[in-house]
Amino acid sequence: MKLKLLPIMITAALSAAILFGGWFAYRHYGVEQPLDRVANSIAGVESAKVETSSGHVKISVKLAPDANLGEIYRLIKRDGSGQIGGNQLELAATAKDSARLEKAWSYALFDVAEAMENRKYSGIRDAMGKLSEQFPGVTVTTDMDENNVYISMRDGDAAKYVVLPRQPATLGAWPNA
């Protein structure tokens, strides 16, 4: 029995096209578009773009200056839970930025990094309070849940949003135990 190479190659190519085409169509129409609609329907979100990869969903949102970053994350996670599934959700937020907000953030960055490293999250609130005193007119709000720390900085119609992922406490073992 002699196998013909051409029909086997055509069958393999069609099978691969159907398999991968179906997978890409599902990812686009079954995950990305519904999440895009969920994110764009939330108050304070001006635009959203969804990107998915293996085990990871990244939503890039452009927010209004008065948006509540923590609430937006929670609403996307709740309303898009069917599409997110067990994947990790990452929210990248941007808004109309200003050089003054960037300068203010650079002043607080060390204190915020230290608080995150030591898991002393109240240090973030303290650093942001000092920042509001150093830069009159800049208002800062902080929010936290089990996944992230959310920092919203506002200066007139400009805003800067920062999402800092929390690291869960890990059980360590001593080497001499």
N, C-alpha and C positions, 0 to 999 in steps of 0.2 A: 504494500500500500504506500503510495507516494503522496506526500502532503504538498499542496500547492501554496506557495509562499504569498502570492498576491491576496487571495481571500483571507488568509490568516492576518496579514498586516492591516487590511481594511477593517476587519472585525475588531482588532485590537485598538486601532485608531478611533473608531466609532465608539467603542466601549469607554475609552479614556475620555473622549469629548463629552459623552453623556454624563459620566460620573463626575468629572471636575466641573463641567458646566452646571450641573445640578447643584453641586456644593456651593459654587460661587453665587448662583441665583438664590439659593436659600439664605446664604450669609447676607446678601444685599437686600432681598425683599422680605426675608423673615426675621432678620435681626437689626440691620443697620437702619433701614427706613422706618420701622416702627419706633425704634429708640430716638431717631431724629425727630419724629412727630411728637413723642413724649417730651423731649427736651425743649423743643420750640414752643410747646403749648404752656410752659410754665412762666408765670409772671416774673419779669426781670431778665429773661433770656431774650436777647436780640437775635442771635443766630447760633446754630449748633451744627457740629460736624462729628460724625461717629466713625471710628476706625476700630476694627476688630482684628485680633490675632489669636493665636492659640492660648486659651486660658485668660485672655485679657481684653477688656473693652475700654477704649479711651474715647471720652467725649470732650471735644474742645468747644467751649461756649464763649460767646461774646456777651458780656452782661451790661445792664444799665448801671449807672453809678449808685443807685439806691437798692440794688439787689441784695437779697439775703443768701449768701453763699452756702451756708450750712443747710438751710431749708431746701435750696435747689438740689443739693446733693441727695438729701433724704427723699425728696419727691421723685427724682429720676430713679433712684434705687428701688423705691416702692412701686412706682407706676410702670417701670421697665423691667421688673423682676422676671417676667416670663421670657424676655429676650436675653437678659444678662445671665440668668441661670446661676451656675456655680462659678462663673468667671469673675475675675477681679475687676472692679470698676475704678477707673482713674478719671478724675475730672480736672481739666486744664482750663482755667478761667482767665479771660482777658477783658479789659475795658479801655476806655479812653485814658491813656496814661499821661503822666507829667514828670518832668525832671525833678520837681520838688518831692513828689512821692517816692521816686527812685532813690533820691538822696536820703530821705527819711528812713526808708527800708534798709539802706546800707548802714545807717547808724544803729539800727536795732538788730541787724542780722547776727552779730556775735552772741548777744544775749539770748536770742531765740534759738540759735543752734545749740548753745549750752543747755538751755532748758529742755530741748528735745533730747539731747544726748543723755541727760541725767534723769529724764522722765519726770521732771518737776514742772508740770504744765502751768502752774500758777505763775511761774517766772515769765511766761510769755505775756500774760495779762499785765504783769508789773512793767515789763519792758515797753509794752504798747502804751501804757499810761504815761510813762516818762516821755515817750515819743510825742504824744499829744501836747505835753507841756513844752517840749523843745521846739515844736513846729506849730505855732498857733494857727488855728483854722483847719488843721488836719484832724479828722476824727477817725478813731480806730475802734472796731468791734471785733471781738473774738468769740468763737463758738467751738465746741468740741463734741464729738460723739465717740463711739467705740472704734471707729476706723481712722478718723482724721482730726486735725486741728485746723480751723478755718480762720483766716485773718482777712478782714476787709478794711482797707484804708481809703478814706475819701478826702478830697480837697476840691471843693466846689463841684464842678461837673466832671472832674477826673477821679478815677478810682484805680486801686491796685488790689487784686485778689490773690491770696496765697493759700494753697492747700498743702498741709504738711501731714504725710502719713504717719500714724502712730505705730510704733513697734510694740506688739504685745509682750508682756512680761514672759520671760522664758525661765524654765527651771534649769538651773545649772548644777553641775556636779563638781565637787572639789576633787582635785587630782589625788589627794591623799586619803580620800574617804573609802 
